[in-house]
Amino acid sequence: MSSVLVPPTTAYDLIVFDCDGVLVDSEALSCGCLLDLLRRRRIDIDLEDVFDRFLGRSVAAVMDHYRAIGLALSDEFPAELRALVRKSFEISLHAVEDVESVLNDLDTNSCVASSSDLERVNFSLQLTGLLPFFAGRVFTAQMVQHGKPAPDLFLYAAEQMSADPGRTLVVEDSVSGVQAGKAAGMTVWGFVGGSHYASRNGRALLLAAGADRVFDRMADLRLSKA
């Protein structure tokens, strides 16, 4: 997959990073854990279905989906998933390639807005050494009424960071995240450098969802004024 040169980020007052699949290469791990738990409950689903339905969505959205089709998951499901994901992350999680150097060079205000719960986001960032870049600037779906693809989380993050949505850049890897950013009136760049896009056409998916640009190497998040 060839990368697309992206324009300078200095046109924006705030950059909002999704966490999973953008800062940390976690989507394949977490979706694999979700698949495992669903299959234990004899739900007929494969990994591609998990990616298509739940990538970038909260656990609450997963619960709502199955409740709506008459397959309500137990109240213990979120805790079971959280424990399984945590164990997987402890063994295999790593930061997206080049993201630390990009964050080191960043001279634009930035924050994280994730569908994952606050504990998991902080754990992921701490585990990969990225938490110091976002201390006190991590926002999650727990903090708003409606998660992605609704715009609530991104609008909340911009409000907390005193930023104009029209001058805010979102970096997202999921269809629901791209849709949320566009609904918030923000510019959205899709990132497809995570391992969960190794065999999937993420570029087409994110462009179809409304992404303004799509790139596959974090090093291409240009920071110069040129």
C-alpha positions in Angstrom: 0.0 0.0 0.0 1.5 3.3 -1.0 1.3 6.2 1.3 -0.2 9.6 0.5 1.7 12.8 1.4 -0.5 14.7 3.8 -0.4 18.5 4.2 1.1 20.4 7.2 -0.8 20.1 10.4 -0.1 23.8 11.2 -3.4 24.8 9.6 -5.1 23.5 12.7 -5.4 24.6 16.3 -6.0 21.1 17.7 -5.2 17.6 16.6 -7.5 14.9 18.1 -6.0 11.4 17.9 -8.0 8.3 18.3 -6.1 5.8 20.4 -6.7 2.2 19.2 -5.3 1.7 15.8 -3.8 5.2 15.6 -1.5 5.7 18.6 -1.3 2.0 19.6 -1.6 -1.0 17.2 -4.4 -2.6 19.3 -7.4 -3.2 17.0 -6.4 -6.7 15.8 -5.7 -7.7 19.4 -8.9 -6.2 20.9 -11.1 -7.4 18.1 -9.6 -10.9 18.4 -10.6 -10.9 22.1 -14.1 -9.8 21.3 -14.4 -12.5 18.7 -13.2 -15.1 21.3 -15.8 -14.1 23.8 -18.7 -13.9 21.3 -17.8 -17.4 20.0 -17.8 -18.7 23.6 -21.4 -17.6 23.6 -22.1 -19.5 20.4 -22.6 -16.4 18.4 -21.8 -17.1 14.7 -19.3 -14.4 13.7 -15.8 -14.2 12.2 -13.0 -11.7 12.5 -14.0 -9.8 9.4 -17.5 -9.4 10.8 -16.1 -8.1 14.0 -14.0 -5.5 12.2 -16.9 -4.4 10.0 -19.5 -4.1 12.8 -17.5 -3.1 15.9 -14.2 -1.5 14.9 -14.0 1.8 16.7 -17.2 1.2 18.6 -17.6 1.0 22.4 -18.4 -2.1 24.4 -21.8 -0.4 25.1 -22.4 -0.4 21.3 -21.6 -4.1 21.1 -24.0 -4.8 23.9 -26.7 -2.6 22.3 -26.3 -4.4 18.9 -26.9 -7.9 20.4 -29.7 -6.7 22.6 -31.5 -5.3 19.6 -31.4 -8.6 17.7 -32.5 -10.6 20.7 -29.1 -11.9 21.8 -28.5 -10.0 25.0 -25.0 -10.4 26.5 -24.6 -10.9 30.2 -23.8 -8.1 32.6 -20.5 -9.7 33.1 -19.5 -9.4 29.5 -17.8 -6.0 29.7 -15.6 -7.1 32.6 -14.7 -10.3 30.9 -13.7 -8.5 27.7 -11.7 -5.9 29.7 -9.7 -8.6 31.5 -9.0 -10.5 28.3 -8.0 -7.4 26.4 -5.7 -6.3 29.2 -3.9 -9.7 29.2 -3.5 -9.5 25.5 -2.1 -6.0 25.6 0.4 -6.9 28.3 1.8 -9.5 26.0 1.6 -8.0 22.6 0.7 -4.3 22.5 3.1 -1.8 21.0 2.9 1.8 19.8 2.3 2.5 16.1 5.6 2.9 14.3 7.0 6.5 14.3 4.2 7.8 16.5 6.5 8.8 19.3 8.8 10.8 17.1 5.8 12.5 15.5 4.4 13.5 19.0 7.8 14.7 20.1 7.9 17.1 17.1 4.3 18.2 17.4 3.8 21.9 18.0 0.0 21.9 17.8 -2.2 21.2 20.8 -3.4 17.6 20.8 -5.5 15.2 22.8 -7.0 11.7 22.6 -10.7 10.9 22.0 -11.4 7.2 22.2 -14.4 4.9 22.3 -12.6 2.7 24.8 -13.0 3.3 28.5 -10.7 5.7 30.3 -8.9 2.9 32.2 -8.1 1.0 29.1 -6.9 4.1 27.2 -4.6 5.1 30.0 -3.3 1.6 30.4 -2.6 1.3 26.7 -0.8 4.7 26.6 1.2 3.9 29.8 2.2 0.5 28.5 3.5 1.9 25.3 5.2 5.0 26.9 2.8 7.5 25.2 0.8 8.7 28.3 3.1 11.7 29.0 2.2 13.2 25.7 -1.5 13.3 26.7 -1.6 13.7 30.5 -4.9 15.3 31.4 -6.0 15.4 27.8 -7.7 12.0 27.3 -11.4 11.9 26.5 -13.6 8.8 26.2 -17.1 7.7 25.2 -17.9 7.4 29.0 -17.9 11.2 29.1 -20.6 11.8 26.6 -24.2 10.6 26.0 -23.6 9.2 22.5 -20.4 7.5 21.3 -19.0 7.4 17.8 -20.4 7.7 15.1 -22.2 10.5 16.8 -20.1 13.7 17.0 -20.5 14.1 20.8 -17.1 12.9 21.8 -15.1 15.0 19.4 -17.2 18.1 20.2 -16.6 17.5 23.9 -12.9 17.2 23.3 -12.8 20.4 21.3 -14.8 22.2 24.0 -12.5 21.0 26.7 -9.4 22.1 24.7 -11.0 25.5 23.9 -10.7 24.7 20.2 -13.0 25.6 17.2 -14.3 22.4 15.6 -13.7 24.0 12.2 -10.0 24.3 13.0 -9.7 20.8 14.5 -8.0 17.9 12.8 -9.1 14.3 13.7 -6.8 11.3 13.0 -9.0 8.2 12.9 -8.8 4.6 11.7 -12.4 3.5 11.8 -15.5 4.2 9.8 -17.4 5.2 12.9 -14.6 7.5 13.9 -14.4 9.2 10.5 -18.2 9.7 10.5 -18.1 11.2 14.0 -15.4 13.6 13.1 -17.1 14.8 10.0 -20.4 15.1 11.8 -18.6 17.4 14.3 -17.6 19.7 11.5 -13.9 18.7 11.7 -11.3 17.8 9.1 -10.6 14.0 9.3 -7.6 12.1 8.1 -7.9 8.4 8.0 -5.0 6.3 9.1 -4.6 2.8 7.8 -1.2 1.8 9.1 -2.5 -0.5 11.8 -2.1 -4.3 11.5 -5.9 -4.7 11.3 -5.7 -3.3 7.8 -3.0 -5.6 6.6 -5.5 -7.6 4.4 -8.3 -5.1 4.2 -8.8 -2.1 1.9 -9.0 0.5 4.7 -8.3 3.4 2.3 -11.5 2.7 0.4 -13.5 2.2 3.6 -12.4 5.5 5.2 -12.7 7.5 2.0 -16.2 6.2 1.6 -17.0 7.2 5.2 -16.0 10.8 4.4 -12.3 11.0 5.3 -10.6 14.1 3.7 -7.3 12.2 3.3 -6.0 8.7 4.0 -2.4 7.8 4.9 -0.6 4.7 6.0 2.6 5.8 7.7 2.5 8.0 10.8 5.8 9.6 9.7 3.8 11.2 6.9 1.8 13.3 9.4 3.9 16.3 8.3 4.6 18.9 10.9 6.5 21.6 9.0 5.0 24.8 7.7 6.2 24.2 4.2 
